[in-house]
Each structure stands twice: as C-alpha cells, then as structure tokens.
C-alpha cells in the first residue's frame, strides 16, 4: 500500500537532526469490510505524522504489513527480519493476536502501542505495552476529580431513566458514591416525576448538575424535554448537564440544548470543528489522499496522527528514557491527548487521559483538563 506523502506540520518542532525512529504498523489493512477502512484511515494519519517528523529532521523508517485477523497470520508476519529491529509497533486489532505480538515485542524490547479498544490483559505483565483505549472504570478517578474541581459547589441531581444502561448506571453509581464521601450535595430524580419531584431535587440557590444514568439519545432527549418544561415555569433555577462521550455524536441535533444547559461531556478524545488546527488537518488530509476525512467518532486518521506525533517525536527526543519522560497533556494534538501511567511494577502503560468538553451558555466550547 503506497500513498503520496505531502508535508504536514501542524505544530512547530525543533529540528532533531540525526534522530532516527523505526516504526511498524501491524493491522488488517486489507480487510474488505468497514474495519479495513478504519485501519487504512489510521495508517494515513500516521503517515502524516511521519512526514511532519521528517520535516523536523527525524529519520523515520515505516514498515506497514497487513497481518490479517488470525494468530497464525500474525506469526507468519513476524518472521520478517526487518520487524525485529523496530522502536515501536502499532497494533494489533484482534484480541486473538495479542499474546503473540506482545511476546514478540517483549523479546525484542519493542514498544507495542495498542491503538484501539482491543482487550489487552498483557498490559498488566508486559512493560513494553502501551494501551491507548482502556475500560471506562480506569477513567473514573480522573473524571470525578475534574467534576469536583470544576463543579464541586453544585447540587448534583442523579436522573434515573427507564432504561437499563449498564455503563451509565456504573458511572452514576460511582460518581454519587464519591460525591457523598466528599460531603457534596446529591439528590435523585426519577424520569416521569411531577413538578413536586423536581422541586425536591433541584436547589434554587445553587447550580444544579443533572447526571442521567443512560447514554442513549432517546433518554437524553426525554430528560431535556422534562427540564425545559420545568424551566418554563421556574426560570430562576440554574441547570447544567453532565454526560458521556456518546453525547459528542448527538451534537448535530442537540447542540442548541447543550449550549442552553451549559453541558459538560467527559471524554478521552475531542475533535473541535472550530479549531484552526482541525481545519488545517482536514485540508491537508484532503490534499494528501484526494478525499475528505470521513465522519466517525473518534476519527481514526486523527488518532493515527496524534499517536504518531506522541511516540515518534518522543522517541526521537528521548530514545533511552522515553518511558520515564512521559509529557503532560498539551494542546498540540488534533483529537486525542495522552496521559500514560504504568500499571504495577512489571506492567506496561495505560492511557488515563480524560477531559470535560464544556458547551458554554455563551455558545462557545472549551476543554477542561
């Protein structure tokens, strides 16, 4: 697979002459389904990061190989001699290939970056593994700290929908427990409650942060309708919303409501369509590959670009101490940010970065890290 590479440099970089990084990409790049499309998009974004690194004076060798979906295919691919001398490998997609590739990276002292939400128990025992997408529960401490730091003086209203969303219930239960332990104000409100139920749950003298226990658009829309109806006769009440990464996919239809209710959305990623960096990336992607960036949540090509920036530049600057030089999250990325923490004494790293995307009532958007 060969693409025309044009220079893209979305951030100023100090020239790093003589730096060299060897990169591997082991993903099902030729998969004929939609998964293959996502893999190619990720690879394209990585190529854009590589070209930017080359413009900064970094010598980058990239070996991209279609590794199929089976363990036997992965084992065949790993017989290639050039893969034994890489600094970093991005992959795999399939959980069934994880053990083989993880052990290969351990034996060759190669960092393995798992970019997608592929189950990776090896991260707890292999110090060379970096897991980017992690289970929601690992993000809870960061989320609750952000919520308390930015909204701790509020009255938190836990809105119980009629849906049985396991992840939504898990999050709201955890948050309610932490808030109560911190001595903060919490109340409960059931879907379908009458005006008196709202009166009991909401506080007239504080901002009310309403947290629903479902991630679905239907439940959110029903709650927004009920809150708007209440505000019609009680405009003196201040109401904000706190919600899930899935809400970012509802912006096209609910943006006005997010602004109206001063909504906060926790998420490990965010693509700001109003950012000059985003606009520049989309223009460069179109020029490079003769097609626009495909709408998806998150965008795979931006994930590839941001991971390429993080690991290629980091390894070029700190080839011998990269693991100890984990930088703090910055605004230099187009969609993803990273805060890698080692798990256990013998484990690898998990990305626990999370932020609050705040839709201000003045129709602006900011991110709180």
C-alpha positions as CSV (number, residue, x, y, z in Angstrom):
1,X,0.0,0.0,0.0
2,X,1.6,3.2,-1.2
3,X,0.4,6.8,-0.7
4,X,1.7,10.1,-1.9
5,X,3.0,11.9,1.1
6,X,2.9,15.6,1.3
7,X,4.5,17.6,4.2
8,X,2.2,18.4,7.1
9,X,3.4,20.2,10.1
10,X,0.6,21.3,12.4
11,X,2.9,22.2,15.3
12,X,6.3,23.9,15.5
13,X,9.1,21.4,16.0
14,X,12.7,21.9,16.9
15,X,15.0,20.3,14.3
16,X,16.1,16.9,15.5
17,X,18.9,16.1,13.2
18,X,20.4,12.6,13.3
19,X,17.4,11.3,15.3
20,X,16.1,8.1,13.9
21,X,12.9,6.1,14.7
22,X,11.8,2.8,13.2
23,X,8.0,2.3,13.1
24,X,5.9,-0.8,12.5
25,X,2.2,-1.0,11.7
26,X,0.6,-4.5,12.0
27,X,-3.1,-4.1,11.3
28,X,-5.6,-5.8,8.9
29,X,-5.1,-3.1,6.3
30,X,-6.5,-5.2,3.5
31,X,-9.7,-6.2,5.3
32,X,-12.6,-5.9,2.8
33,X,-15.1,-4.8,5.5
34,X,-15.6,-1.4,7.2
35,X,-12.9,-2.4,9.7
36,X,-10.3,-2.3,6.9
37,X,-11.4,1.3,6.0
38,X,-10.8,2.3,9.6
39,X,-7.4,0.7,9.6
40,X,-6.4,2.5,6.4
41,X,-7.6,5.8,7.9
42,X,-5.5,5.2,11.0
43,X,-2.4,4.4,8.8
44,X,-2.9,7.5,6.7
45,X,-2.9,9.7,9.8
46,X,0.2,8.0,11.0
47,X,1.8,8.7,7.6
48,X,1.0,12.4,8.0
49,X,2.7,12.4,11.4
50,X,5.7,10.7,9.9
51,X,6.0,13.3,7.2
52,X,5.8,16.0,9.7
53,X,8.6,14.3,11.8
54,X,10.7,14.1,8.6
55,X,10.3,17.8,8.1
56,X,11.7,18.3,11.6
57,X,14.8,16.4,10.7
58,X,13.9,13.0,12.1
59,X,14.8,9.9,10.0
60,X,11.7,7.6,10.1
61,X,11.5,4.1,8.6
62,X,8.0,2.7,8.5
63,X,7.1,-0.9,7.8
64,X,3.3,-1.4,7.3
65,X,2.2,-5.0,6.9
66,X,-1.3,-6.5,6.6
67,X,-1.4,-9.0,9.4
68,X,-4.9,-10.4,8.8
69,X,-7.0,-11.5,11.7
70,X,-5.7,-14.8,12.9
71,X,-2.9,-15.7,15.2
72,X,-1.3,-17.9,12.5
73,X,-1.2,-14.9,10.1
74,X,0.5,-12.8,12.8
75,X,3.1,-15.5,13.4
76,X,3.9,-15.6,9.7
77,X,4.2,-11.8,9.5
78,X,6.6,-11.7,12.5
79,X,9.0,-13.9,10.7
80,X,10.1,-10.9,8.6
81,X,13.6,-10.0,9.7
82,X,13.0,-6.2,9.4
83,X,10.4,-6.3,12.2
84,X,12.9,-7.5,14.8
85,X,14.6,-4.1,15.0
86,X,11.8,-1.6,15.4
87,X,11.4,1.0,18.1
88,X,7.6,0.9,18.2
89,X,4.8,-1.2,16.7
90,X,1.2,0.0,16.3
91,X,-1.3,-2.9,16.6
92,X,-3.0,-5.3,16.7
93,X,-6.7,-5.0,16.2
94,X,-7.6,-8.6,17.0
95,X,-7.5,-9.9,20.6
96,X,-6.5,-13.3,19.3
97,X,-3.2,-11.9,18.0
98,X,-2.3,-10.0,21.2
99,X,-0.4,-12.7,23.0
100,X,1.9,-13.5,20.0
101,X,2.6,-9.8,19.2
102,X,3.0,-8.9,22.9
103,X,5.6,-11.6,23.5
104,X,7.4,-10.7,20.3
105,X,7.7,-7.1,21.5
106,X,8.9,-8.2,24.9
107,X,11.6,-10.4,23.4
108,X,12.8,-7.7,21.1
109,X,12.4,-4.8,23.5
110,X,10.0,-3.0,21.2
111,X,7.2,-0.8,22.4
112,X,3.8,-2.1,21.5
113,X,1.1,0.6,21.1
114,X,-2.4,-0.9,21.1
115,X,-4.4,2.0,19.5
116,X,-8.0,0.6,19.6
117,X,-10.2,-0.8,22.3
118,X,-8.8,-4.3,21.9
119,X,-8.7,-6.3,25.1
120,X,-5.1,-6.4,26.3
121,X,-4.6,-8.2,29.6
122,X,-0.9,-8.3,28.7
123,X,-0.5,-4.7,29.7
124,X,-0.5,-5.8,33.3
125,X,2.5,-8.1,32.9
126,X,4.5,-6.8,29.9
127,X,6.4,-3.5,30.5
128,X,6.6,-2.8,26.7
129,X,2.9,-2.5,26.1
130,X,1.1,0.9,25.8
131,X,-2.7,0.6,25.8
132,X,-4.5,3.6,24.4
133,X,-8.2,2.7,24.7
134,X,-9.0,1.5,28.2
135,X,-12.1,0.3,30.0
136,X,-14.3,3.1,31.4
137,X,-13.6,2.2,35.0
138,X,-10.0,3.2,34.7
139,X,-11.1,6.7,33.8
140,X,-13.3,7.2,36.8
141,X,-10.7,8.8,39.1
142,X,-9.8,11.3,36.5
143,X,-13.4,12.1,35.7
144,X,-14.5,12.5,39.3
145,X,-11.5,14.8,40.1
146,X,-12.4,17.0,37.1
147,X,-16.1,17.2,38.1
148,X,-15.3,18.1,41.7
149,X,-12.6,20.6,40.7
150,X,-14.9,22.4,38.2
151,X,-18.4,21.8,39.6
152,X,-17.9,20.9,43.3
153,X,-20.0,23.7,44.6
154,X,-23.1,22.5,42.7
155,X,-26.1,20.4,43.7
156,X,-25.8,17.1,41.8
157,X,-29.1,15.6,40.6
158,X,-29.0,11.9,39.6
159,X,-31.7,11.4,37.0
160,X,-32.9,7.8,36.8
161,X,-34.2,6.9,33.4
162,X,-36.4,4.0,32.5
163,X,-33.5,2.3,30.6
164,X,-31.1,-0.3,31.9
165,X,-27.8,1.0,30.6
166,X,-25.1,-0.9,32.5
167,X,-22.3,1.5,31.8
168,X,-24.4,4.5,32.6
169,X,-25.6,3.0,35.9
170,X,-22.0,2.1,36.7
171,X,-20.8,5.7,36.1
172,X,-23.5,7.4,38.0
173,X,-23.3,5.0,40.9
174,X,-19.5,5.6,41.2
175,X,-19.9,9.3,40.9
176,X,-22.7,9.5,43.5
177,X,-20.6,7.4,46.0
178,X,-17.5,9.6,45.6
179,X,-19.6,12.8,45.9
180,X,-21.2,11.6,49.1
181,X,-17.9,10.6,50.6
182,X,-16.6,14.1,49.9
183,X,-19.7,15.6,51.6
184,X,-21.1,17.2,48.5
185,X,-24.8,17.7,47.8
186,X,-26.6,15.0,45.9
187,X,-30.3,14.3,45.2
188,X,-32.3,11.9,43.0
189,X,-34.9,12.4,40.4
190,X,-36.9,9.7,38.5
191,X,-38.0,10.0,34.9
192,X,-41.7,10.9,34.8
193,X,-41.5,12.8,38.1
194,X,-44.1,15.6,38.6
195,X,-43.3,19.2,39.4
196,X,-43.0,18.5,43.1
197,X,-40.4,15.9,42.4
198,X,-38.4,18.5,40.6
199,X,-38.9,21.0,43.4
200,X,-37.5,18.5,45.9
201,X,-34.5,17.5,43.7
202,X,-33.4,20.9,42.5
203,X,-31.8,23.7,44.5
204,X,-32.9,27.2,43.8
205,X,-29.7,28.8,45.2
206,X,-27.0,26.6,43.6
207,X,-26.2,25.4,40.1
208,X,-27.9,22.0,39.6
209,X,-25.8,19.5,37.7
210,X,-28.1,16.8,36.3
211,X,-26.5,13.4,35.6
212,X,-28.5,10.8,33.7
213,X,-27.9,7.1,34.1
214,X,-28.2,6.3,30.4
215,X,-26.0,7.2,27.4
216,X,-28.8,6.9,24.8
217,X,-30.1,9.8,22.7
218,X,-33.7,8.8,23.5
219,X,-33.2,9.0,27.2
220,X,-31.3,12.2,27.0
221,X,-33.9,13.9,24.7
222,X,-36.7,12.8,27.1
223,X,-34.8,14.3,30.1
224,X,-34.0,17.6,28.2
225,X,-37.7,17.9,27.4
226,X,-38.7,17.5,31.0
227,X,-36.0,20.0,32.2
228,X,-37.1,22.6,29.6
229,X,-40.7,22.2,30.7
230,X,-39.8,22.8,34.3
231,X,-37.7,25.8,33.4
232,X,-40.6,27.4,31.6
233,X,-42.3,27.9,34.9
234,X,-39.2,28.1,37.1
235,X,-36.7,30.2,35.1
236,X,-34.8,31.1,38.3
237,X,-33.2,27.6,38.5
238,X,-29.7,27.2,37.1
239,X,-29.3,23.8,35.4
240,X,-26.3,22.1,33.8
241,X,-25.9,18.7,32.3
242,X,-23.0,16.2,32.8
243,X,-22.8,13.3,30.3
244,X,-20.9,10.7,28.3
245,X,-18.6,10.5,25.3
246,X,-21.5,9.2,23.2
247,X,-23.1,12.7,23.6
248,X,-20.5,14.0,21.1
249,X,-22.3,12.1,18.4
250,X,-25.5,13.9,19.2
251,X,-24.2,17.4,18.6
252,X,-25.7,17.8,15.2
253,X,-29.2,17.6,16.7
254,X,-28.7,18.7,20.3
255,X,-26.1,21.4,20.1
256,X,-28.6,24.1,21.0
257,X,-29.7,22.2,24.0
258,X,-26.1,21.6,25.1
259,X,-25.4,25.4,25.0
260,X,-28.7,26.1,26.7
261,X,-28.0,23.7,29.6
262,X,-24.3,24.6,29.9
263,X,-23.4,20.9,29.2
264,X,-20.2,19.1,30.3
265,X,-19.2,15.9,28.5
266,X,-16.4,13.7,29.7
267,X,-14.4,12.1,27.0
268,X,-10.8,10.8,26.3
269,X,-11.0,12.5,22.9
270,X,-12.4,15.6,21.3
271,X,-12.3,17.0,17.8
272,X,-13.1,20.7,17.9
273,X,-14.5,21.6,14.4
274,X,-13.9,25.3,15.1
275,X,-10.1,24.8,15.9
276,X,-7.7,26.1,13.3
277,X,-5.6,23.0,13.9
278,X,-8.5,20.8,13.0
279,X,-9.3,22.8,9.8
280,X,-5.6,22.6,8.8
281,X,-5.5,18.9,9.3
282,X,-8.7,18.3,7.3
283,X,-7.4,20.4,4.4
284,X,-4.1,18.5,4.4
285,X,-5.8,15.1,4.6
286,X,-7.9,16.1,1.5
287,X,-4.8,17.2,-0.4
288,X,-2.9,14.1,0.5
289,X,-5.5,11.4,-0.2
290,X,-8.0,13.2,-2.6
291,X,-10.9,12.5,-0.3
292,X,-12.3,14.2,2.8
293,X,-11.9,12.9,6.3
294,X,-14.8,10.5,7.0
295,X,-17.2,11.4,9.8
296,X,-16.7,9.0,12.7
297,X,-16.3,9.1,16.5
298,X,-13.4,9.2,17.1
299,X,-11.7,9.8,13.7
300,X,-9.2,7.1,13.1
301,X,-6.8,9.2,11.0
302,X,-6.6,11.8,13.8
303,X,-5.9,9.0,16.3
304,X,-3.1,7.8,14.0
305,X,-1.7,11.3,13.6
306,X,-1.7,12.1,17.3
307,X,-0.2,8.8,18.3
308,X,2.5,9.3,15.6
309,X,3.3,12.7,17.0
310,X,3.5,11.4,20.6
311,X,5.6,8.3,20.0
312,X,7.8,9.3,17.1
313,X,8.8,12.7,18.5
314,X,9.1,11.4,22.0
315,X,11.3,8.5,21.0
316,X,13.4,10.9,18.8
317,X,13.9,13.3,21.7
318,X,14.4,10.7,24.5
319,X,15.5,7.4,22.8
320,X,16.9,6.0,26.1
321,X,14.5,7.4,28.6
322,X,11.1,7.7,26.8
323,X,9.2,5.7,29.4
324,X,10.4,8.0,32.2
325,X,9.8,11.2,30.2
326,X,6.0,11.0,29.8
327,X,5.0,14.6,29.0
328,X,2.0,16.3,30.5
329,X,-1.1,16.6,28.2
330,X,-0.8,19.6,25.8
331,X,-2.9,21.4,23.2
332,X,-0.7,20.2,20.3
333,X,-2.9,17.3,19.3
334,X,-5.9,17.4,16.9
335,X,-8.1,14.9,18.7
336,X,-6.5,12.7,21.3
337,X,-4.4,13.5,24.2
338,X,-2.4,11.1,26.3
339,X,-1.6,10.6,30.0
340,X,0.1,7.2,30.3
341,X,0.5,5.6,33.7
342,X,2.4,2.4,34.4
343,X,0.3,-0.4,35.9
344,X,2.1,-2.4,38.6
345,X,5.8,-3.0,39.0
346,X,6.1,-5.3,36.0
347,X,3.3,-3.9,33.8
348,X,3.1,-1.6,30.9
349,X,1.2,1.7,30.5
350,X,-2.5,2.6,30.2
351,X,-3.8,5.9,28.9
352,X,-5.9,7.5,31.6
353,X,-6.3,10.9,29.9
354,X,-9.9,12.3,30.2
355,X,-11.3,15.8,29.8
356,X,-14.5,17.7,30.1
357,X,-15.8,19.3,26.9
358,X,-17.8,22.3,28.1
359,X,-20.6,23.7,25.9
360,X,-20.8,27.2,27.4
361,X,-24.2,29.0,27.6
362,X,-22.5,31.8,25.6
363,X,-22.3,29.4,22.6
364,X,-18.5,28.7,22.9
365,X,-16.8,25.4,23.6
366,X,-13.8,24.8,25.9
367,X,-12.0,21.7,27.2
368,X,-11.1,21.3,30.8
369,X,-8.2,19.0,31.5
